Amino acid sequence: MSHVSGHDAVFNLLTLVITTSPTPSAPSTELLSGVLESFQTHCDVLLRCSVIVVFDTYEHVTATPRLKKGHVTPETAEKYSAYKDNVKALFLEAFADDAAERTHLMETSSEAEYGSPHLATPVPLTLASTEDGRVRFIEAQGRRLGFGLGVRSALRNVTTPYVWIHQHDWRLIYDIPVASFLSVMQASTNNETAPIKYICLPSGRRSSYATSEQVVPYPALRKVSLALTGDYPPTVSYVDALPPAVVPLTPMFFWHDKPHVAATAHYLARVFPTRLAMMRGAFIEDTMGQQARNQMKDGQWQKWATWLYNPDQGMSACLRHLHGRTWRGEEEEERLRSLAVQRGMEKRTSRDGSASASESRACDSGLGLML
């Protein structure tokens, strides 16, 4: 077993990609600040990696928000520009090594093509980068990308063999041995039976994904799960993480959007093979995720090589979802929780009062009959 510095190895192998879009909590960066704080607590090596932040935009300004469709209120639209500036400042402060890098960004332009080349006009993109390329920002201009095209735009700018994809409203709540993830992924490169190209983090607790309704009714999936679920030891010993952490994994029969680590080349080849594979505004799990699952049911799981991190046999969740489409910040969320509790108490009091009044009337009626 070889020995290398864990932080240096991860830095050279992995790029962090953060996707963000209009949110009711803007222009506050509290949503993403919480994400970075969770990295510091549960996977601090991520803060030493190169990072790409993808800013999607909105499609329409409407009275009723539908953020998944790109519809925002006038208030959210007005605050989004300030939000992007604040997020840039946050990530430059957290990731840029040199103070000078935080004040000067090099800008270029690009585009995100999709659909038929004769019918669909590409979405213009603005790319900004620190001089050393460690911090990069990609902004959609004028039209919405959607999560799928946003991820593809980032992947095209990734130079490392692996990538960590992270949406803006997921926080880590469990320690993630990402160095060991990368080690087992590298070790499986030539393993045709159990290739590891994608590891998804679990957001809920279940006794065993391998024996769940997502797997058991399907013979091809059940066979793979029974054969491959287990602990995978890293082949590289990281000197700052001894002893090496084994990685409990179970095959996953889907390609989720929630936080995951994946092989960059595999991601581009499988999820984005052509410009027709992902339409503007689409999510990966709603499109290629469904296609992948159907192929896996037909015995093609190795083609996708997707796994679920499985600590404590699935009993430990790794993520907390803050629901960025509705989240307005910790203070506002606490106020709304308190208001809900207060209203609940008022309703119970009202019901109790009504019940007492009814009992009193019934008692009076009974006395009247007796008299």
N, C-alpha and C positions, 0 to 999 in steps of 0.2 A: 504494500500500500504506500503510495507517495504522500508527501507532506508538503503543503503549501499554505501561505497565508490566506485565511478565509476571506477577509475583506478584499484583498487584491484579486483573488480568483473571481469573486462575484462581480467586482467592478469591471473586469475584462470580459465577462461572459454575458452580463445581463443589462438591459436597458429598461427603465421604468417608464411606462406610458400612462398618463392620467388623462381621462376624457371628462370634459365639463361642458355645461350648456346653461341657458337661462334658468334661474332658480328663484323662488320667492325670497330667499334669504339675502340675495344680492342688494347692495354692493358689498356686504360683509363677506369675508373669506372664512367665516367660522366653520363652514362645512368642510372645506379643504384643510384648514388648520387642524381640525380634529383628525383627519386622515393622516396627516404628517405626524401628529403626536402619537397616533396608534402605531405608526411605523417605528418611531423612536422607542416605544415600549416593547413592541413584539417582534420587530425585524429591522433593527437599526442599520444594518448594512445597506438597506435600500437607499438611505440618505447619502451614501457614498457613490451611488451609481449615476450614470448619465440619465437625464429625464427629458421626456417630451410631453408637453401639455397641449392637448388639442381643444381649442375653443370652437364649439359648434355655434350656430346662430339660430335665430327664430325665422319662421316662415311668414306668419301673419300676426298683426296686432288686433286683438279682439277684446270684447268686454268679458268674455268667459275664457279663462286659460285652459288649454289642453296641451300641456308641455310635451307629451309623447308625440303629438302631431306637429309640434313647432308653433303652436298658437300661444301668444303671451299677451298680458294686459299692457296698456300704455305705461303703467308704472314700472313693470319689469323691463320693458324695452328701454325706457329712459335710463335705468340704472345699470344696464348690462355693460356699457362701455367702461364705466367706473369700476365695475366688478372685474373686468379683464385686466385693467391696470393694477388693481389691488392684488390679483392672483399672480401676475408677473412679478410684482415686488416681493410677494411671499416666497415664491420659488427661487428667485434670484438670491434672496437672503439665505434660504435654507441650503441651496445647492452650489452656488457660485463660489469658487475658492478665493477669488481676488475681488476686492472692492471695486476695482476699475471695470470688471466684467459686469457688474450690476448696473452700470450707467450707460454702457454702450452695447447695442445689439446690432448685428449685421442682418439686413433684410434682403430677402429674395422673394420671387413669386413662383407659383406653381398652379396646378389645377387638379381636380379630381374628376376623372371621366367616368361614365357609367352608361349602361344601356346601349342601345343601337347608336353607332357613330353618326348615323344620318338623321336621328330624331332627337337625341339628348345633347344639350349644351353642357359642357363641363362646368363644375363649380370652381370659381377662382379662389385661390388660397394665398395667404401671406405667410411666409416663414421667417421667423426671427431667431437668431442664435447668438450665444456668447461666442467670443473668438475661438475658444477651445472646443466648442461644440458640446459642452457638457450639459447646458441648459438650452432647450429649444422650444419654441412656441409655434403652433400651426393654427391659423385663424381662417375660418370659412368667411367669405365675403359675399354678402347679398342674398345668398340662398343657403338653406340648411343642408348639411351633409347627412345627418343620421349617424348612429353609433357605428354601423358597419363601415361606411366610407371614411369616417373619422379614424377608425383603427387602421384601415388600409393605408391612409395617408401617412400615419405615424410609422407603420412598418416599413414603408418605402424609404424612410430616413433612419432606420435602425441599422447599425453596423455590427452589433453583437449577435452571437448565434442564438441567444435566448432573450425573451421579452416577458415582462410582467405587465399585464393589462389591468387597469384599476379605474372603475367608474368613481365619480366624485362623492358618492353618498354611501360608501361602504367603509367601515372602520374595522381594523383588526382587533380581536379580543382574545387571541391565543397566540402563543409564540410559534413562529414559522421558521423552520430550519432550511432556509432557502439555499444555503450552500450545499446541503445534502440533497435537496431537490435537483440541483444542477449536476451533482455528481452521479446520481442514479440515471438521470436523463442522458448524460454523456456515455455512461457505461452501456446503455441499451441501444446505442446507435446501430449496431449490426445484429441486434436480436430480432429475428423475424417473428418469433412467437410472442414476445412481450415488449414491443417497442414502447418507450415512454416519451411522447411528444407534447403532451398537454397535461397539466395537473391543476385541477379546479379546487378552490378552497370551499369547504362546507359552510353553509349559512344556518343550518338547523341540526338538531340532534335526532338521529334515528338509530335504532339498534343495529341495523346492518343494511346498507344499500344493496349488498350482494343478494340478500334474501327478500328484498322488497317487491312490491307489485310492479315496479319499473323493470324488474329483471326476471323474476321467477316464471311468469307465464310464457316466456319466449325461450325456446330450447337453445338457440345459438348464444343468446346472452347469458343464460344460466350456465352453460358449459364453460364459457370464458371466465365468468366470475369464480366458479368453483376451482378452476385451474390456477388462476393468477392472483387472487386476493391474498395479501400477506405483507410481511415486512421486507423492505428492500434495503440492503446495506449499501452505504456509499463506498465507492472504490478509491476515493481520495480522502485522506485524513487532514482536516483543517486545523492548523496548530492552535488557533484561538477558539476552537470548539471541540476539544477532546473530552471524552471519547466521541467518535463520530456518531451522529444521531441516525439511527435507522429510520426509514421513511415508510410508514404504514400506508399502503395504497390498495384500492380496489378499482377494477375497471369501471369507467363511467360511460354510459351509453347515450351521450348527448354532448353537444358543444355549447356550454353556457357562456353568457356575457359577463356574469359576475367574476370577481377577481380570480385570475389564473396566470400560471406560468406556462409558456409554450416555446417550442423551437420556431425561430423566426421564419426560416425557409419553408418549413412544413406549413406554417400558418398561411403564408402567401400562396403556396401551391394548392392547399386543400380548400381554404375558405374563399380565396380570391383568384381562381384559375383564369378567369377572363373578366372583361368589363361588364359582361352580362350577369355575372354571378351575384352582384349586390346592387340593388337599386337605391337611389337617393332616398333617405329617410328611413331605411330598413335597419332592423336589428339582426345581428348574426344568429341568435338563438331562434328567432322567428322564421328564418329562411334556411340557411345552411345547416343550422342545428337540427331542424326537422329532417332534412335530406340525409344528414349523417346518421341519425338514429334509424331511419328506414334501411339504409345500407347495412348498418350493424346487425339489424334483425335478420338480414340475409347472409350473415356470416362474414361481413367485411369490417369487423372492428379493428383489425390490425392496420387497415388503411388509414384510420383516423387516430388510433393510439391515444385515446383520451382516458384519463384516470381521475379519481377523486381522492384527495388526501383524507385519510381515515384514522385520525388519532382516537385512541380509546375505543376502537371498534365502532366508530361513528357516534359515540356518546358526547363528544366535545365539539361544539360549534367554534368556528374560527372567525366569523364575521358578524357584524351588527349592521343592519340596513337602516339608514336614516330617512329614506324616501324623499330624495331631493326635490321631487315635483311639488311637495307640499310643505317641506321642512322650512321653518322660518327662524331658526336659531334656538339655542338652549333656553334662553330667557323667555322667549315667546312660547316655546313648547311647554315650559313649566307653567307659564301663565294659563295656557289653554287646558293643561291637565288639571290645574287647581280649579278653573272655572267649571270643567266637566264634573269634578267631584262635588263642587258646591251645588250645581244644578241637580245632580243625582240626589244629594241630601234633601234639597228642597222638594223634589218630587216624592221622595219617601215620606217626608213630613206631611206633604199635602195628602198623600194616600192614607197615611195613618190618621190624619185629621178627619178625612172623609169617612173612614171606617168607623171612627169613634162617634161621629155625628149620626151615621146610619144606625149604629148600635143604640144610641140614645133615643132616636126616633122610634126604633122598634120597641124599646123598653117602655116609652111613653104610650105607644099604641097598645101594648099589652096591658098596662095599668088602666087605660081607658076602657078596655073590654071588661076588665075585672070589675071596674066601678059600674 
